[in-house]
Amino acid sequence: MSSIEWTAGDLLELSGHFWKTCALHAGVKLGVFSKVGSEALTAEEVAIRVNGSADGVARLLNALTAMRLLEKRNGRFTCSPSVRTRLSQDSPAYLGHIMMHHHHLMESWARLDRSVSSGRPIRERTSVSREEWRESFLMGMFNLAMALAPRMVEAVELSSRRSLLDLGGGPGTYAIHFCLKNPAMKATVFDLPTTRPFAEQTIARFSLSERIAFADGNYHDDEIPGRYDVAWLSHILHAEGADDCLKIIRKAVAALQPGGMLIIHEFILNDALDGPEFPALFSLNMLLGTESGRSYSERELRDMLTKAGVNGIRRIPIETPNDSGILVGTV
């Protein structure tokens, strides 16, 4: 990897970038983009709608305008179509839930030095702690999966497969898209009981309740009911240490019929563990919130799959915004 010449300005911009992040999060949390919508409003009108102080809201709106998230003409603020599509709560492409999940992580990231020094997590697991955090986590995963799933189902050929296990599938977004792509397929989402309401609501939105079931369980402790010809493990291994990853993969393999396909979707590091950038940073996020979770390299994941009896392992080429990747094999 070639070095770059860092200027003082570059370093200061990087150091203070969280100001922009906090301004964006405040806009989402207060519902600014949803309240403005397709209208052109004054700062005073927005302040009334979000129940905020006129001065504070005006400063936030002007900062969001400087960041080009809002536009301002003749003292009135508007949202561009692209911002409205992603940041207005009534849009099907709304990203606010995952941004609120990021917001809930910020306190622990501010104490990263302590976690690095101790080698121990300093926050609760956001997916199982406070109700508000759990909702933003689950629906944030829905936000991300809705953007990625259409690419995934095109990249993975499953037309001959009839039954899919979405292990730790959260709201079931990938199971939904695999079933939409493959009309003869049925699926089971296996996850914690607290996830069931989110999953059933999401599955019903796509009119797939008769084809996608939800099974309560903890993949660490409980047996997986049923037999499948595909097992989809998306973003669950990074929360675990290597030994537990292998146990989970073996449990998924045991739930597959002979000739079944196992698919892993993860943030995959290079074999030197120093890139790409997002998986490397995500590994720090796992240090902050888990006992032994981290990002894994392709070589490490291949080794786990081989030990679990998976054959013909290959990586499917796909480009994603956060450098996630797919490994596929059969049993």
C-alpha distance (Angstrom), angle and dihedral (degrees) to the residues before:
residue distance angle dihedral
M1 . . .
S2 3.81 . .
S3 3.81 119.2 .
I4 3.79 123.3 -118.0
E5 3.78 130.0 -145.4
W6 3.82 108.4 -110.6
T7 3.79 116.1 -154.5
A8 3.80 124.8 -158.7
G9 3.79 88.1 -109.5
D10 3.82 91.8 53.1
L11 3.79 92.0 50.9
L12 3.81 94.3 45.9
E13 3.80 91.3 49.0
L14 3.79 90.0 51.5
S15 3.81 91.6 46.6
G16 3.79 93.8 51.0
H17 3.80 98.0 38.5
F18 3.81 90.3 106.5
W19 3.81 88.2 73.0
K20 3.80 88.2 68.5
T21 3.79 91.0 45.0
C22 3.80 91.8 52.2
A23 3.80 92.2 48.0
L24 3.81 90.4 51.9
H25 3.81 92.0 47.1
A26 3.81 91.3 48.9
G27 3.80 90.1 51.9
V28 3.80 91.2 50.8
K29 3.81 95.2 42.9
L30 3.80 92.4 50.0
G31 3.80 91.5 45.0
V32 3.80 93.3 -122.0
F33 3.80 95.4 150.2
S34 3.80 92.3 45.9
K35 3.81 92.9 48.4
V36 3.80 93.8 48.4
G37 3.81 91.9 43.7
S38 3.78 110.7 148.0
E39 3.81 94.4 -21.8
A40 3.80 131.8 98.0
L41 3.80 108.3 -126.4
T42 3.79 137.6 176.5
A43 3.78 119.8 -122.9
E44 3.81 88.9 -107.4
E45 3.81 91.4 54.7
V46 3.79 92.1 49.0
A47 3.82 90.6 47.5
I48 3.80 90.3 56.1
R49 3.80 92.1 48.6
V50 3.81 94.4 50.2
N51 3.81 93.9 37.2
G52 3.80 92.5 -122.2
S53 3.77 137.7 134.8
A54 3.80 114.5 -81.6
D55 3.80 92.8 -129.0
G56 3.80 96.3 44.8
V57 3.79 93.8 46.6
A58 3.80 91.8 47.0
R59 3.80 90.9 53.4
L60 3.81 91.3 48.8
L61 3.81 92.7 47.9
N62 3.79 91.7 49.7
A63 3.82 91.1 48.9
L64 3.81 91.2 49.2
T65 3.81 87.7 49.7
A66 3.80 90.7 51.5
M67 3.81 86.8 51.7
R68 3.84 88.2 51.5
L69 3.79 92.4 -119.4
L70 3.81 89.5 116.2
E71 3.77 132.7 28.8
K72 3.80 124.8 -138.3
R73 3.78 126.4 -155.9
N74 3.81 126.1 167.1
G75 3.79 91.2 -13.2
R76 3.82 94.4 -51.9
F77 3.77 126.6 113.3
T78 3.80 125.5 -140.4
C79 3.81 137.6 176.9
S80 3.78 120.0 -126.4
P81 3.83 115.0 -126.2
S82 3.82 91.9 -107.5
V83 3.82 92.7 53.1
R84 3.79 92.5 43.5
T85 3.80 90.7 51.6
R86 3.80 93.0 55.7
L87 3.80 104.5 29.6
S88 3.80 105.4 35.9
Q89 3.80 112.5 94.8
D90 3.80 94.1 -137.4
S91 3.83 92.1 59.6
P92 3.82 119.4 99.3
A93 3.84 87.4 -140.0
Y94 3.83 92.9 55.5
L95 3.83 113.0 149.2
G96 3.78 97.7 -174.1
H97 3.80 96.0 106.4
I98 3.79 94.6 58.5
M99 3.82 89.6 44.6
M100 3.81 89.7 54.3
H101 3.81 88.0 49.7
H102 3.81 87.9 54.2
H103 3.83 88.1 47.9
H104 3.80 91.1 55.5
L105 3.82 89.8 52.4
M106 3.80 95.2 54.3
E107 3.79 97.3 84.3
S108 3.79 91.8 57.9
W109 3.81 93.0 44.0
A110 3.81 88.6 56.3
R111 3.83 86.5 61.8
L112 3.80 96.2 45.3
D113 3.81 91.7 123.6
R114 3.82 90.0 63.7
S115 3.77 93.1 50.6
V116 3.82 91.9 46.9
S117 3.81 90.4 49.6
S118 3.80 94.8 48.1
G119 3.79 98.6 32.8
R120 3.81 86.9 -135.7
P121 3.82 134.6 113.7
I122 3.80 118.5 -103.9
R123 3.80 102.6 -167.3
E124 3.78 138.0 56.7
R125 3.79 120.5 -102.5
T126 3.81 101.0 -87.2
S127 3.79 92.4 -149.0
V128 3.81 93.8 61.8
S129 3.81 106.2 26.7
R130 3.80 127.2 71.2
E131 3.79 118.7 14.6
E132 3.82 93.5 -124.0
W133 3.81 91.0 49.1
R134 3.80 92.4 47.3
E135 3.78 91.8 51.5
S136 3.81 94.0 48.6
F137 3.82 89.9 46.1
L138 3.81 95.3 50.0
M139 3.78 95.8 41.5
G140 3.80 89.6 41.3
M141 3.79 88.3 57.2
F142 3.80 85.9 50.4
N143 3.83 89.7 52.8
L144 3.80 92.3 52.5
A145 3.78 95.7 41.2
M146 3.80 92.1 49.9
A147 3.79 88.2 58.5
L148 3.81 95.0 44.4
A149 3.81 104.7 33.4
P150 3.82 97.0 75.4
R151 3.82 88.9 57.0
M152 3.79 92.3 45.1
V153 3.79 96.3 52.3
E154 3.79 90.7 50.3
A155 3.81 91.5 50.1
V156 3.83 96.8 47.9
E157 3.81 116.3 63.5
L158 3.82 109.4 -143.6
S159 3.80 102.6 147.4
S160 3.82 92.3 121.3
R161 3.82 93.5 48.2
R162 3.80 122.3 94.8
S163 3.82 108.4 -178.0
L164 3.80 128.2 43.6
L165 3.80 130.9 -171.0
D166 3.82 113.0 -152.8
L167 3.81 98.4 -162.8
G168 3.80 112.9 -156.3
G169 3.78 85.3 -3.9
G170 3.82 98.6 163.1
P171 3.80 109.7 -162.9
G172 3.82 90.5 1.1
T173 3.78 98.3 -114.0
Y174 3.80 96.1 147.4
A175 3.80 92.8 44.5
I176 3.80 87.3 52.9
H177 3.78 94.2 52.2
F178 3.80 94.8 43.6
C179 3.81 88.8 52.5
L180 3.79 92.3 46.8
K181 3.80 89.6 51.7
N182 3.83 93.8 44.1
P183 3.84 110.2 41.2
A184 3.82 94.1 -170.6
M185 3.80 93.0 55.7
K186 3.80 128.1 101.8
A187 3.80 123.5 -168.2
T188 3.79 143.5 -162.7
V189 3.80 122.9 -150.8
F190 3.81 109.6 -150.7
D191 3.81 113.4 -163.0
L192 3.80 145.3 121.0
P193 3.84 118.1 -54.1
T194 3.82 90.4 -115.6
T195 3.80 87.8 64.3
R196 3.80 95.2 55.4
P197 3.86 97.9 87.2
F198 3.81 92.2 52.7
A199 3.80 92.7 45.0
E200 3.80 96.6 47.0
Q201 3.79 91.7 47.1
T202 3.81 91.8 49.4
I203 3.82 94.0 45.3
A204 3.81 90.6 49.6
R205 3.81 90.4 53.1
F206 3.78 87.9 64.3
S207 3.84 93.9 43.7
L208 3.81 91.3 -118.3
S209 3.81 101.4 121.5
E210 3.81 91.3 115.6
R211 3.81 93.0 53.4
I212 3.82 102.4 36.7
A213 3.81 120.6 57.6
F214 3.79 128.7 -171.6
A215 3.81 120.6 -135.8
D216 3.80 119.7 -165.7
G217 3.76 115.5 -133.1
N218 3.77 151.7 111.5
Y219 3.79 111.2 -113.6
H220 3.79 90.5 -147.9
D221 3.80 95.6 58.2
D222 3.80 110.4 14.9
E223 3.76 133.1 71.8
I224 3.79 116.2 -115.9
P225 3.81 111.1 -116.9
G226 3.80 120.4 -133.2
R227 3.79 135.3 14.5
Y228 3.79 123.9 -91.2
D229 3.76 140.9 -174.2
V230 3.83 93.7 -143.7
A231 3.81 130.7 38.5
W232 3.81 117.1 -168.1
L233 3.83 116.4 -162.5
S234 3.79 108.0 -176.5
H235 3.81 120.2 178.9
I236 3.79 97.4 -27.5
L237 3.80 101.9 106.9
H238 3.81 95.8 63.1
A239 3.82 89.7 68.2
E240 3.81 91.5 61.1
G241 3.77 140.8 64.5
A242 3.79 119.0 -109.2
D243 3.82 95.1 -97.1
D244 3.80 92.8 52.4
C245 3.81 90.8 45.2
L246 3.79 88.9 57.4
K247 3.80 91.3 48.7
I248 3.81 91.3 51.0
I249 3.80 92.2 48.4
R250 3.81 90.7 49.0
K251 3.81 90.3 50.3
A252 3.82 90.0 51.5
V253 3.81 90.5 48.0
A254 3.82 89.7 52.0
A255 3.81 89.2 55.8
L256 3.83 92.2 54.9
Q257 3.78 126.8 93.6
P258 3.84 117.4 -125.9
G259 3.77 107.5 -72.6
G260 3.79 90.7 22.4
M261 3.80 120.7 152.3
L262 3.79 124.8 -123.8
I263 3.80 117.9 -160.3
I264 3.80 125.7 -170.0
H265 3.80 121.0 -164.7
E266 3.81 112.6 -170.9
F267 3.79 146.5 140.7
I268 3.79 95.7 -91.7
L269 3.80 122.8 -155.7
N270 3.78 124.3 -153.8
D271 3.79 115.2 -104.1
A272 3.83 91.5 -97.2
L273 3.85 88.1 57.4
D274 3.83 91.8 -133.7
G275 3.79 100.6 105.8
P276 2.94 169.9 99.7
E277 3.80 93.2 27.8
F278 3.80 100.3 -123.8
P279 3.82 97.6 50.3
A280 3.83 88.8 46.4
L281 3.81 91.9 52.2
F282 3.79 90.9 42.1
S283 3.80 88.9 57.9
L284 3.82 87.4 61.2
N285 3.80 88.9 50.6
M286 3.79 88.6 56.2
L287 3.83 90.0 50.0
L288 3.80 88.5 56.1
G289 3.79 95.7 50.1
T290 3.81 111.2 25.4
E291 3.78 138.4 52.5
S292 3.80 95.5 -125.9
G293 3.81 110.1 -8.8
R294 3.80 122.4 129.5
S295 3.77 143.8 142.3
Y296 3.81 115.6 -76.9
S297 3.76 132.8 -146.6
E298 3.79 122.7 -120.0
R299 3.80 89.4 -110.4
E300 3.81 91.5 54.0
L301 3.80 92.5 48.5
R302 3.80 92.3 47.0
D303 3.79 89.5 51.6
M304 3.82 91.2 52.6
L305 3.79 91.6 49.3
T306 3.80 92.5 48.8
K307 3.81 91.7 50.4
A308 3.82 89.1 51.1
G309 3.81 91.4 55.3
V310 3.80 98.9 -101.9
N311 3.81 114.8 149.0
G312 3.79 136.6 -165.8
I313 3.79 92.6 30.6
R314 3.77 114.6 -171.2
R315 3.78 137.9 163.8
I316 3.77 116.8 -123.0
P317 3.81 111.9 -140.5
I318 3.78 111.7 -121.3
E319 3.80 134.2 146.8
T320 3.80 118.7 -136.2
P321 3.82 132.3 172.5
N322 3.82 92.8 -113.7
D323 3.82 101.0 39.5
S324 3.78 95.7 -107.0
G325 3.78 117.1 159.1
I326 3.81 142.4 -165.8
L327 3.80 129.6 -125.2
V328 3.82 119.5 -170.8
G329 3.80 132.9 -170.3
T330 3.80 141.2 152.4
V331 3.80 135.4 -127.0
